[in-house]
């Protein structure tokens, strides 16, 4: 078990390093272009939404019936002008990249399936929302955990179809 834990720790460090590099690249692009064109969308299933008892056992907690709640976090950078007062009293303006977080909550009614097909539909709906609300975003980097519904060949095919039908 300790070896598995060590492997997990190494994977987490590598993932965090890669995520940090992506954000550094997006921030630099924002400063160079003086506008934003790319974003990162982090997707994950949240808890199933339903009333719960005060003292649930683990078996009662997992495998619940109820409405599935999917969340998307869209992160991008936008340029802002910042004024700084120098020691000599002069004001210097410079452009900085401000990180913006947009949350999208998707609640499904009538089913509680959390499979690749459902995720594909949720991603497509989220991309349509981003295209409408943030027209300056031209492309999105999709990030998720390693859950079975995200780590499937079917979802990869669905994302390729979504992208070919209506690229962001």
C-alpha positions in Angstrom: 0.0 0.0 0.0 2.9 2.4 0.7 4.3 1.9 -2.8 0.9 2.7 -4.3 0.7 5.8 -2.1 4.2 6.9 -3.3 3.2 6.4 -6.9 0.1 8.5 -6.3 2.2 11.3 -4.8 4.5 11.4 -7.8 1.5 11.5 -10.2 0.0 14.4 -8.3 3.2 16.3 -8.3 3.6 15.8 -12.1 -0.1 16.8 -12.7 0.2 19.9 -10.6 3.4 20.9 -12.5 1.7 20.4 -15.9 -1.3 22.4 -14.8 1.0 25.2 -13.5 2.8 25.2 -16.9 -0.5 25.5 -18.8 -1.5 28.5 -16.7 1.9 30.2 -17.2 1.6 29.8 -20.9 -2.0 31.2 -21.0 -0.8 34.2 -18.9 2.1 34.9 -21.2 -0.1 34.6 -24.3 -2.5 37.1 -22.7 0.2 39.6 -22.1 1.8 39.2 -25.5 -1.5 39.4 -27.5 -3.1 42.0 -25.1 -6.2 39.8 -25.3 -7.4 36.3 -24.2 -7.9 33.5 -26.7 -7.6 30.3 -24.8 -9.0 28.9 -21.5 -8.8 25.8 -19.3 -12.1 24.0 -18.5 -11.9 21.7 -15.5 -14.9 19.3 -15.3 -16.0 17.0 -12.5 -19.1 15.3 -11.2 -20.2 16.8 -7.9 -22.2 15.0 -5.2 -25.6 13.7 -6.2 -28.1 16.3 -5.1 -30.8 15.1 -2.7 -31.7 15.4 0.9 -29.5 13.3 3.2 -29.7 12.0 6.7 -27.5 13.4 9.4 -25.6 10.2 9.9 -25.0 8.4 6.6 -22.8 5.3 6.3 -20.4 5.0 3.5 -22.6 2.5 1.8 -25.6 4.8 2.0 -23.5 7.7 0.7 -22.2 6.1 -2.6 -24.5 4.9 -5.3 -27.2 7.3 -4.4 -30.2 8.0 -6.5 -30.9 11.6 -7.2 -30.1 14.4 -9.6 -26.6 14.3 -11.0 -24.7 17.6 -10.6 -21.8 18.3 -13.0 -19.5 21.2 -12.6 -17.2 23.1 -15.0 -14.7 25.7 -14.0 -13.5 27.9 -16.9 -10.3 29.7 -16.2 -8.8 32.3 -18.5 -6.6 35.5 -18.3 -7.6 39.0 -19.4 -5.3 42.0 -19.7 -5.9 44.8 -17.2 -4.1 48.1 -16.9 -2.5 48.9 -13.5 -1.3 52.3 -12.5 1.7 52.5 -10.2 3.0 55.6 -8.5 6.8 55.8 -8.6 9.0 57.3 -5.9 9.4 60.5 -7.9 5.6 60.9 -8.0 5.2 59.9 -11.6 2.5 57.4 -12.6 3.4 54.4 -14.7 0.8 52.2 -16.3 1.5 48.6 -17.1 -0.5 45.7 -18.4 -1.0 42.6 -16.2 -2.9 39.4 -16.7 -5.8 38.9 -14.4 -7.0 35.3 -13.8 -10.8 35.0 -14.3 -12.8 32.1 -13.0 -16.3 31.3 -14.4 -18.3 28.5 -12.8 -20.9 26.5 -14.7 -23.2 24.2 -12.8 -25.1 21.6 -14.7 -27.9 19.7 -12.9 -29.5 16.8 -14.7 -33.1 15.9 -14.0 -34.7 12.6 -14.8 -31.5 10.5 -14.7 -28.5 9.9 -12.5 -26.2 8.3 -15.0 -22.6 9.5 -15.0 -21.2 7.8 -18.1 -19.1 9.0 -21.1 -22.2 9.8 -23.2 -23.6 12.0 -20.4 -20.3 13.7 -20.0 -20.1 14.3 -23.7 -23.5 16.0 -23.6 -22.5 18.1 -20.6 -19.2 19.2 -22.3 -21.1 20.2 -25.5 -23.6 22.2 -23.5 -20.8 23.9 -21.5 -18.9 24.8 -24.7 -22.0 26.3 -26.3 -22.4 28.4 -23.2 -18.7 29.5 -23.3 -19.0 30.4 -27.0 -22.1 32.5 -26.3 -20.9 34.3 -23.1 -17.1 34.5 -23.8 -16.8 35.0 -27.6 -13.1 36.0 -27.3 -12.2 32.4 -26.3 -11.1 30.6 -29.4 -9.9 27.3 -27.9 -10.3 25.4 -24.6 -8.0 22.9 -22.8 -10.2 20.3 -21.2 -9.1 18.9 -17.8 -10.7 16.3 -15.6 -9.9 13.7 -13.0 -9.2 10.1 -13.8 -12.8 8.8 -13.3 -14.0 6.1 -15.6 -16.5 8.3 -17.3 -13.8 10.8 -18.3 -11.1 8.3 -19.1 -12.9 6.4 -21.8 -12.3 6.0 -25.5 -16.0 6.8 -26.2 -15.6 10.2 -24.6 -12.5 10.9 -26.7 -14.5 10.1 -29.8 -17.4 12.3 -28.7 -15.1 15.2 -28.0 -13.6 14.8 -31.5 -17.1 14.8 -33.0 -18.1 17.9 -30.9 -15.0 19.7 -32.0 -15.4 18.8 -35.7 -19.1 19.8 -35.7 -18.7 23.1 -33.9 -15.1 23.9 -33.1 -14.6 26.5 -30.3 
